[in-house]
Amino acid sequence: MPKSLVIIPTYNEKENIAKIIQAVFDLSDGFHVLIVDDGSPDGTASIVKEMMRSGANELFILERKGKLGLGTAYIAGFRWGLERQYDYLFEMDADFSHNPKDLLRLKSACVEKGADLAVGSRYVKGGKLENWPLDRILLSYGASLYVRLVTFMNVKDPTAGFICYSRKVLEAIDLDKIRFVGYAFQIEMKFAAHTLGFKISEVPITFADRVEGESKMNTSIVSEAIKGVLQMRWKSFSNSYARQ
């Protein structure tokens, strides 16, 4: 069975963390979980470590000092997983906006259907948004359309953060060249895979707004994404994301 690692970045997720970890383990498909915690003052890391002491042998934690950004958290997780020879590495939020059961469908898209990168998509047929206010829906959909127009990527949900990467994609991308740390990170990783010729598949999901805890979305994240797309496209004419 291929080795699969689910990477979950956290900052102040004490309400959700034990439940999301258990939900992944309940799938009984051999998923391991790596929590990348950015010094959560609410004790998120302590909850994870207690679960590890209680016998969760497929659970691991990387603790970082301070809030260093979503992108750097995932890259730290990618490096950790690649060093330990995982075949498939997943991105997933801690707040249940991503349904853990959809991990199976993302994995199937890569393992059984030949995708190099599978994206949990809100904007393909069958994808849905749940409990989102209208202004946020318009912002998200507009951002996705903008990214597609600028980058020419045939990915309907380029800002999505529920993803399965095959190992070869992450080995091919020079992770030192990924420069964005907020939600533009999600766009840049897909753009890097796209420019290197990997097959990207979109799997329809229902994306639900978080029930517990606070959203990490803010205006600076949106601003970074808007400016970052133009910078990515411009630099792609002269620089490759390929590992040398």
N, C-alpha and C positions, 0 to 999 in steps of 0.2 A: 504493500500500500504506500502511495506517495506520502512523504512527510509534509504536513500542512501546519503553518503558523499563523495565528490570528493576532495582529498587532493592534493594540488599543491604547491610544494616548489618553492620559487623564490629567485633569486639574480640577480639584474639588468635585469629585464624583462619588462621595461616600454613600449617597442615596441609591446609586445604581450599580456600583462596581461588583459587589458580591452576586447580585442577581444576573448581571450580564455574563459574568464568567461561568456561572452555573448553567445558564441557558446554552452557552456554547458547548460545554461538556455534555449536556443532556442529548446532544445530537448523535453521540456515539459513533462518530465517523473518524475518530483519531486526531481531532484538532488539538493542537497545543496553543496556549495563550501566553503572549508576552505583553505585560502592562508597562508602558513607558510613562512614568509619573514625574511631572515637573514640580516637585516639592510642594504638593498640595497641603495647605495648612489645615485642612479639615480632617486629616487622618486617612485619606484614601489608601496610601501606601501601607499603613498599618493593617488595614483590613485585608489587603492582598497577602501580606506576609503571614497573617494569622491563618488564612486559608492554605497557604503553602505548608505551614507547620502542622496543619490538620490532615495532611496527606494528599494534597492536590499536586501530584508529582509532575503533571503536565502543565503547570502554571509557573511563570517566571516573571521577574520584575527588573526593570532598569530604572534606577532613581537618579534624577537630575536636579541640580540646584537652581531653582528659579524657573520662571516661565520663559522658555526658550523658543517657543513657536511650534506649530503643528508640523510644518515641513521637516524641521530638524529632528523632531520626535520620530517621525516615520523613517527618516533616513538612518537614524540610530538603530531603529528596529530592523530595517532591511539589512544593515551590516551585521547585526547580531545573528539574524536568521541565516544569512548566506554563509557565515563562518561555521554554522552548525549544520550545514548541508540540507536545509529544508528545500523541498521541491516547489512548493507553492506558498506564497506569502500574501496575506490578506490585510487590507485596511478596513477598520470598522470603528464607529463611534461607540462610546460607552453608555449613551443615554437612551437606547432602544429606539432611536429614530431609524436605525437599521434593524430589521428583523433578523435575529441570528439564524433562523431556519433558511434564510436565503443564501447563507454561506454554501449550502449544498448545491444550489443552482449555479452559483458563480463557479464553484469548483468543477461542476459537470461541464460547463461551457469550455473550460480549458482542458480538462482531462479527457473528456469523451468527444467533444465537438471541435477540438483543434484550435481554439483561440489561444493567443499568447498572453492576452490581457482581457479580463472580463470585468465590465463595469455595471454595477447595479444602477439602472437608469430610471429616472422619473419621467422621461420625455419620449420614450418609445411606446409603441402600442402595448397597452396593458399596464404601463407605469402610472402611478398615482401620487398625489400629494394629499396628506391628511392633516387636518387641524391647522392649516396655515392661513394667516390673514392675507387678504387680496394684495396688499402692497408688497408683501414678501414674495408672493407667487410671481407677480409682475417683474420684480427685481431679478429673481432667479432665472425666469424664462428669458428675460431680456438679456441677461449676462450670457446665457448659453448661446443665444442667437448671435450676439456680438462676437463671441469667441470663434464660432464657426465661420463667420464672415471674414474675420481677420486671418485665421490660421489655415483655412481650407480643410480642416479636419472633418471627416464624416462621422462625428460623434455628437449625438443629439444632447447628451448631458455631460459636457466636458468639465463641469465644476463638481461632479459627483465624487464622494469620498468613500464609497463602499465598493471595494475593488479586490480582484484576485490577480496577482502577478505570477506568471511562471518564472522560475528561477533564471532562465536564460535572458529574460527582459532586463532584470535588475543587474545581471552580470554584464550586459552589453552597455548599459547607460553609465556614463561617468557621473556618479552621484555628487562629486565635488563641483560639477558644473550646474547643478540645480541650485538656483540662487534665491528662490522665494520661500518664505516661511509660513505665510497665511494661506488663504484659500487659493491664491494663485499657484501655490505648490501643486494642487491637484491638476490644474490646467497644464502646468509645465511638464509634469511627469507623463501625461498622456501625449503631449506634443512631442516630447523626446522619443517616446515609443513609436509614434506615428512617423517621425522623420527618419527613424532607423528601420522602417519597413515592417514592423510587427503587426500581426493581425489583432485588431481590437473588436471585441464583440460586446453588445449591450444586452443586458438581461433585465426585463421589466421588474420593478419592485414598487412597493408602496412605502413612501418615505413619510414617517409620522413625526410631527413636532414633539420635542421632549415633554415628558410629563413631570419629571422631577429634576431639580437642579436648575442652574441658570445657563442660558445660551451664551456662547462665546463670540457670536457675530457682533461686529461693530463697524462703524464707517471707515476706519482705517483699513480693515480687511478688504472691504469692497473697493476702496480706492487703489490698494495695491494690485488687486486683480485687474482692474480696468487699465491701469498704466502698464502692468506687467505683460499683458498680452501683446501690446504694441512692441515692447522691448524684445520679447521672445521672438516675434516674427522678424524683426529687423536683424537681430543677431544671427538668426538661422541661415541667413544668406552667406555668412562668413565663418560661422563656427558650427561644429558638429557636437552632438551630445555623446558620441561614441567614445568608449574607453580606449585609450591609446595603448 
